[in-house]
Amino acid sequence: MCIAIPGKVISLDGNTAKTEFSGNIVEVNTGLIEPKIGQYVLVHAGCAIEVMEKDKAEELIDLFAEVEGMQ
């Protein structure tokens, strides 16, 4: 099963964004979309595939945290 997770864009450099995922900073390819700093993006396999609304992104982040806590 493959999943995509939301992260917040904290900086941009060409087609690469430094993106924050629960305190972890990861470089993400943004060649498919045009995000802005501060926006949330949905990331799959290191590529941002969609710009997300903040409330939807936060809902998914909370859901993943809840699932992680079930282990």
N, CA, C and O atoms as a printed pandas DataFrame, in Angstrom:
     atom_number atom_name residue_name chain_id  residue_number  x_coord  y_coord  z_coord
0              1         N          MET        A               1    0.843   -1.169    0.000
1              2        CA          MET        A               1    0.000    0.000    0.000
2              3         C          MET        A               1    0.894    1.240    0.000
3              4         O          MET        A               1    1.883    1.301    0.730
4              5         N          CYS        A               2    0.546    2.199   -0.803
5              6        CA          CYS        A               2    1.272    3.467   -0.872
6              7         C          CYS        A               2    0.377    4.570   -0.318
7              8         O          CYS        A               2   -0.832    4.590   -0.550
8              9         N          ILE        A               3    0.995    5.479    0.413
9             10        CA          ILE        A               3    0.237    6.611    0.935
10            11         C          ILE        A               3    0.981    7.899    0.627
11            12         O          ILE        A               3    2.184    7.891    0.365
12            13         N          ALA        A               4    0.263    8.982    0.663
13            14        CA          ALA        A               4    0.851   10.319    0.522
14            15         C          ALA        A               4    0.588   11.045    1.829
15            16         O          ALA        A               4   -0.464   10.873    2.444
16            17         N          ILE        A               5    1.549   11.857    2.252
17            18        CA          ILE        A               5    1.397   12.563    3.518
18            19         C          ILE        A               5    1.552   14.067    3.318
19            20         O          ILE        A               5    2.300   14.504    2.444
20            21         N          PRO        A               6    0.854   14.850    4.115
21            22        CA          PRO        A               6    0.952   16.305    3.985
22            23         C          PRO        A               6    2.142   16.861    4.765
23            24         O          PRO        A               6    2.481   16.380    5.845
24            25         N          GLY        A               7    2.759   17.880    4.190
25            26        CA          GLY        A               7    3.842   18.600    4.850
26            27         C          GLY        A               7    3.739   20.075    4.521
27            28         O          GLY        A               7    3.105   20.458    3.538
28            29         N          LYS        A               8    4.369   20.909    5.353
29            30        CA          LYS        A               8    4.312   22.356    5.171
30            31         C          LYS        A               8    5.591   22.841    4.498
31            32         O          LYS        A               8    6.691   22.540    4.962
32            33         N          VAL        A               9    5.453   23.586    3.414
33            34        CA          VAL        A               9    6.592   24.133    2.684
34            35         C          VAL        A               9    7.208   25.262    3.510
35            36         O          VAL        A               9    6.528   26.220    3.874
36            37         N          ILE        A              10    8.515   25.135    3.802
37            38        CA          ILE        A              10    9.182   26.178    4.583
38            39         C          ILE        A              10   10.190   26.976    3.761
39            40         O          ILE        A              10   10.568   28.080    4.152
40            41         N          SER        A              11   10.633   26.424    2.616
41            42        CA          SER        A              11   11.476   27.197    1.700
42            43         C          SER        A              11   11.429   26.555    0.327
43            44         O          SER        A              11   11.140   25.368    0.183
44            45         N          LEU        A              12   11.723   27.377   -0.686
45            46        CA          LEU        A              12   11.712   26.918   -2.074
46            47         C          LEU        A              12   13.028   27.269   -2.748
47            48         O          LEU        A              12   13.617   28.319   -2.491
48            49         N          ASP        A              13   13.483   26.361   -3.622
49            50        CA          ASP        A              13   14.677   26.587   -4.430
50            51         C          ASP        A              13   14.461   25.876   -5.756
51            52         O          ASP        A              13   14.727   24.680   -5.875
52            53         N          GLY        A              14   13.983   26.604   -6.746
53            54        CA          GLY        A              14   13.669   25.985   -8.035
54            55         C          GLY        A              14   12.538   24.984   -7.871
55            56         O          GLY        A              14   11.464   25.324   -7.374
56            57         N          ASN        A              15   12.785   23.739   -8.294
57            58        CA          ASN        A              15   11.772   22.678   -8.180
58            59         C          ASN        A              15   11.948   21.838   -6.924
59            60         O          ASN        A              15   11.513   20.688   -6.877
60            61         N          THR        A              16   12.583   22.408   -5.905
61            62        CA          THR        A              16   12.777   21.698   -4.643
62            63         C          THR        A              16   12.241   22.555   -3.501
63            64         O          THR        A              16   12.460   23.766   -3.450
64            65         N          ALA        A              17   11.540   21.902   -2.595
65            66        CA          ALA        A              17   11.017   22.599   -1.411
66            67         C          ALA        A              17   11.504   21.888   -0.169
67            68         O          ALA        A              17   11.448   20.661   -0.088
68            69         N          LYS        A              18   11.983   22.654    0.806
69            70        CA          LYS        A              18   12.206   22.084    2.124
70            71         C          LYS        A              18   10.835   22.061    2.772
71            72         O          LYS        A              18   10.158   23.084    2.868
72            73         N          THR        A              19   10.438   20.877    3.215
73            74        CA          THR        A              19    9.089   20.651    3.699
74            75         C          THR        A              19    9.144   20.023    5.079
75            76         O          THR        A              19    9.938   19.113    5.318
76            77         N          GLU        A              20    8.308   20.501    5.986
77            78        CA          GLU        A              20    8.304   20.033    7.368
78            79         C          GLU        A              20    7.199   19.008    7.581
79            80         O          GLU        A              20    6.029   19.249    7.284
80            81         N          PHE        A              21    7.609   17.852    8.106
81            82        CA          PHE        A              21    6.694   16.766    8.449
82            83         C          PHE        A              21    6.888   16.441    9.923
83            84         O          PHE        A              21    7.861   15.778   10.282
84            85         N          SER        A              22    5.995   16.888   10.771
85            86        CA          SER        A              22    6.055   16.593   12.213
86            87         C          SER        A              22    7.440   16.844   12.800
87            88         O          SER        A              22    7.960   16.020   13.553
88            89         N          GLY        A              23    8.028   17.973   12.457
89            90        CA          GLY        A              23    9.333   18.344   12.998
90            91         C          GLY        A              23   10.521   17.903   12.166
91            92         O          GLY        A              23   11.643   18.332   12.432
92            93         N          ASN        A              24   10.311   17.060   11.170
93            94        CA          ASN        A              24   11.378   16.605   10.283
94            95         C          ASN        A              24   11.366   17.423    9.011
95            96         O          ASN        A              24   10.309   17.647    8.422
96            97         N          ILE        A              25   12.548   17.877    8.579
97            98        CA          ILE        A              25   12.660   18.667    7.358
98            99         C          ILE        A              25   13.167   17.761    6.237
99           100         O          ILE        A              25   14.205   17.114    6.370
100          101         N          VAL        A              26   12.422   17.723    5.133
101          102        CA          VAL        A              26   12.734   16.850    4.008
102          103         C          VAL        A              26   12.679   17.669    2.724
103          104         O          VAL        A              26   11.792   18.504    2.546
104          105         N          GLU        A              27   13.644   17.421    1.826
105          106        CA          GLU        A              27   13.598   18.059    0.508
106          107         C          GLU        A              27   12.644   17.269   -0.384
107          108         O          GLU        A              27   12.712   16.043   -0.464
108          109         N          VAL        A              28   11.755   18.004   -1.051
109          110        CA          VAL        A              28   10.695   17.410   -1.855
110          111         C          VAL        A              28   10.735   18.023   -3.248
111          112         O          VAL        A              28   10.936   19.229   -3.394
112          113         N          ASN        A              29   10.546   17.196   -4.268
113          114        CA          ASN        A              29   10.474   17.680   -5.639
114          115         C          ASN        A              29    9.106   18.318   -5.863
115          116         O          ASN        A              29    8.078   17.719   -5.547
116          117         N          THR        A              30    9.097   19.534   -6.407
117          118        CA          THR        A              30    7.842   20.251   -6.652
118          119         C          THR        A              30    7.595   20.497   -8.140
119          120         O          THR        A              30    6.867   21.418   -8.508
120          121         N          GLY        A              31    8.198   19.681   -8.983
121          122        CA          GLY        A              31    8.082   19.880  -10.423
122          123         C          GLY        A              31    6.671   19.753  -10.974
123          124         O          GLY        A              31    6.389   20.271  -12.055
124          125         N          LEU        A              32    5.785   19.083  -10.265
125          126        CA          LEU        A              32    4.418   18.878  -10.761
126          127         C          LEU        A              32    3.450   19.982  -10.362
127          128         O          LEU        A              32    2.389   20.128  -10.969
128          129         N          ILE        A              33    3.809   20.762   -9.341
129          130        CA          ILE        A              33    2.911   21.799   -8.825
130          131         C          ILE        A              33    3.703   23.069   -8.554
131          132         O          ILE        A              33    4.925   23.081   -8.701
132          133         N          GLU        A              34    3.023   24.133   -8.162
133          134        CA          GLU        A              34    3.677   25.405   -7.858
134          135         C          GLU        A              34    3.267   25.895   -6.470
135          136         O          GLU        A              34    2.453   26.810   -6.347
136          137         N          PRO        A              35    3.834   25.281   -5.419
137          138        CA          PRO        A              35    3.463   25.715   -4.071
138          139         C          PRO        A              35    4.152   27.008   -3.677
139          140         O          PRO        A              35    5.127   27.431   -4.298
140          141         N          LYS        A              36    3.627   27.619   -2.639
141          142        CA          LYS        A              36    4.222   28.817   -2.048
142          143         C          LYS        A              36    4.659   28.477   -0.625
143          144         O          LYS        A              36    4.136   27.549   -0.008
144          145         N          ILE        A              37    5.618   29.236   -0.117
145          146        CA          ILE        A              37    6.063   29.045    1.252
146          147         C          ILE        A              37    4.862   29.219    2.184
147          148         O          ILE        A              37    4.079   30.158    2.042
148          149         N          GLY        A              38    4.735   28.295    3.137
149          150        CA          GLY        A              38    3.635   28.319    4.088
150          151         C          GLY        A              38    2.465   27.436    3.705
151          152         O          GLY        A              38    1.622   27.129    4.549
152          153         N          GLN        A              39    2.398   27.019    2.441
153          154        CA          GLN        A              39    1.314   26.139    2.022
154          155         C          GLN        A              39    1.639   24.693    2.387
155          156         O          GLN        A              39    2.797   24.326    2.585
156          157         N          TYR        A              40    0.597   23.893    2.468
157          158        CA          TYR        A              40    0.752   22.458    2.688
158          159         C          TYR        A              40    0.684   21.745    1.346
159          160         O          TYR        A              40   -0.096   22.110    0.467
160          161         N          VAL        A              41    1.522   20.715    1.209
161          162        CA          VAL        A              41    1.533   19.909   -0.004
162          163         C          VAL        A              41    1.377   18.444    0.370
163          164         O          VAL        A              41    1.815   18.014    1.437
164          165         N          LEU        A              42    0.754   17.690   -0.507
165          166        CA          LEU        A              42    0.608   16.254   -0.340
166          167         C          LEU        A              42    1.782   15.610   -1.068
167          168         O          LEU        A              42    1.994   15.856   -2.256
168          169         N          VAL        A              43    2.553   14.777   -0.344
169          170        CA          VAL        A              43    3.806   14.237   -0.881
170          171         C          VAL        A              43    3.731   12.718   -0.959
171          172         O          VAL        A              43    3.347   12.044   -0.003
172          173         N          HIS        A              44    4.107   12.199   -2.124
173          174        CA          HIS        A              44    4.194   10.751   -2.355
174          175         C          HIS        A              44    5.518   10.467   -3.031
175          176         O          HIS        A              44    5.839   11.068   -4.056
176          177         N          ALA        A              45    6.290    9.553   -2.461
177          178        CA          ALA        A              45    7.567    9.109   -3.031
178          179         C          ALA        A              45    8.507   10.282   -3.325
179          180         O          ALA        A              45    9.205   10.289   -4.339
180          181         N          GLY        A              46    8.517   11.264   -2.436
181          182        CA          GLY        A              46    9.434   12.389   -2.561
182          183         C          GLY        A              46    8.991   13.486   -3.509
183          184         O          GLY        A              46    9.732   14.441   -3.742
184          185         N          CYS        A              47    7.785   13.360   -4.060
185          186        CA          CYS        A              47    7.262   14.363   -4.995
186          187         C          CYS        A              47    5.971   14.973   -4.444
187          188         O          CYS        A              47    5.063   14.260   -4.019
188          189         N          ALA        A              48    5.912   16.287   -4.461
189          190        CA          ALA        A              48    4.681   16.980   -4.081
190          191         C          ALA        A              48    3.704   16.826   -5.238
191          192         O          ALA        A              48    4.015   17.176   -6.376
192          193         N          ILE        A              49    2.519   16.301   -4.936
193          194        CA          ILE        A              49    1.560   16.017   -6.002
194          195         C          ILE        A              49    0.323   16.908   -5.951
195          196         O          ILE        A              49   -0.481   16.910   -6.883
196          197         N          GLU        A              50    0.170   17.668   -4.859
197          198        CA          GLU        A              50   -1.025   18.514   -4.726
198          199         C          GLU        A              50   -0.793   19.562   -3.644
199          200         O          GLU        A              50   -0.198   19.271   -2.606
200          201         N          VAL        A              51   -1.262   20.774   -3.889
201          202        CA          VAL        A              51   -1.303   21.793   -2.840
202          203         C          VAL        A              51   -2.610   21.575   -2.083
203          204         O          VAL        A              51   -3.671   21.431   -2.690
204          205         N          MET        A              52   -2.523   21.552   -0.743
205          206        CA          MET        A              52   -3.688   21.267    0.084
206          207         C          MET        A              52   -4.133   22.493    0.874
207          208         O          MET        A              52   -3.329   23.371    1.188
208          209         N          GLU        A              53   -5.409   22.538    1.186
209          210        CA          GLU        A              53   -5.922   23.536    2.113
210          211         C          GLU        A              53   -5.397   23.189    3.501
211          212         O          GLU        A              53   -5.267   22.015    3.846
212          213         N          LYS        A              54   -5.095   24.211    4.294
213          214        CA          LYS        A              54   -4.516   24.012    5.623
214          215         C          LYS        A              54   -5.366   23.100    6.499
215          216         O          LYS        A              54   -4.833   22.205    7.154
216          217         N          ASP        A              55   -6.684   23.315    6.521
217          218        CA          ASP        A              55   -7.534   22.510    7.401
218          219         C          ASP        A              55   -7.559   21.044    7.001
219          220         O          ASP        A              55   -7.586   20.175    7.872
220          221         N          LYS        A              56   -7.551   20.751    5.721
221          222        CA          LYS        A              56   -7.527   19.361    5.249
222          223         C          LYS        A              56   -6.193   18.707    5.583
223          224         O          LYS        A              56   -6.152   17.544    5.985
224          225         N          ALA        A              57   -5.097   19.454    5.418
225          226        CA          ALA        A              57   -3.769   18.931    5.736
226          227         C          ALA        A              57   -3.674   18.624    7.226
227          228         O          ALA        A              57   -3.195   17.557    7.609
228          229         N          GLU        A              58   -4.124   19.549    8.066
229          230        CA          GLU        A              58   -4.061   19.338    9.509
230          231         C          GLU        A              58   -4.925   18.163    9.950
231          232         O          GLU        A              58   -4.570   17.442   10.883
232          233         N          GLU        A              59   -6.060   17.969    9.280
233          234        CA          GLU        A              59   -6.923   16.827    9.578
234          235         C          GLU        A              59   -6.189   15.513    9.292
235          236         O          GLU        A              59   -6.243   14.582   10.096
236          237         N          LEU        A              60   -5.508   15.440    8.151
237          238        CA          LEU        A              60   -4.742   14.236    7.815
238          239         C          LEU        A              60   -3.570   14.020    8.775
239          240         O          LEU        A              60   -3.302   12.892    9.187
240          241         N          ILE        A              61   -2.876   15.100    9.127
241          242        CA          ILE        A              61   -1.753   14.996   10.065
242          243         C          ILE        A              61   -2.247   14.436   11.395
243          244         O          ILE        A              61   -1.605   13.558   11.973
244          245         N          ASP        A              62   -3.374   14.930   11.883
245          246        CA          ASP        A              62   -3.947   14.438   13.135
246          247         C          ASP        A              62   -4.344   12.967   13.019
247          248         O          ASP        A              62   -4.136   12.190   13.951
248          249         N          LEU        A              63   -4.909   12.590   11.886
249          250        CA          LEU        A              63   -5.315   11.204   11.672
250          251         C          LEU        A              63   -4.110   10.271   11.678
251          252         O          LEU        A              63   -4.154    9.209   12.298
252          253         N          PHE        A              64   -3.029   10.657   10.991
253          254        CA          PHE        A              64   -1.812    9.836   10.987
254          255         C          PHE        A              64   -1.232    9.721   12.391
255          256         O          PHE        A              64   -0.750    8.652   12.765
256          257         N          ALA        A              65   -1.267   10.792   13.177
257          258        CA          ALA        A              65   -0.758   10.754   14.558
258          259         C          ALA        A              65   -1.595    9.815   15.403
259          260         O          ALA        A              65   -1.058    9.085   16.237
260          261         N          GLU        A              66   -2.913    9.826   15.197
261          262        CA          GLU        A              66   -3.793    8.931   15.938
262          263         C          GLU        A              66   -3.508    7.469   15.599
263          264         O          GLU        A              66   -3.441    6.624   16.491
264          265         N          VAL        A              67   -3.342    7.176   14.316
265          266        CA          VAL        A              67   -3.035    5.802   13.883
266          267         C          VAL        A              67   -1.683    5.366   14.444
267          268         O          VAL        A              67   -1.537    4.230   14.896
268          269         N          GLU        A              68   -0.706    6.250   14.418
269          270        CA          GLU        A              68    0.611    5.928   14.952
270          271         C          GLU        A              68    0.541    5.610   16.446
271          272         O          GLU        A              68    1.269    4.745   16.933
272          273         N          GLY        A              69   -0.322    6.298   17.161
273          274        CA          GLY        A              69   -0.483    6.070   18.584
274          275         C          GLY        A              69   -1.149    4.751   18.928
275          276         O          GLY        A              69   -1.105    4.315   20.079
276          277         N          MET        A              70   -1.762    4.114   17.951
277          278        CA          MET        A              70   -2.433    2.823   18.188
278          279         C          MET        A              70   -1.461    1.657   18.248
279          280         O          MET        A              70   -1.833    0.564   18.675
280          281         N          GLN        A              71   -0.251    1.868   17.837
281          282        CA          GLN        A              71    0.714    0.746   17.772
282          283         C          GLN        A              71    1.141    0.305   19.124
283          284         O          GLN        A              71    1.943   -0.620   19.246
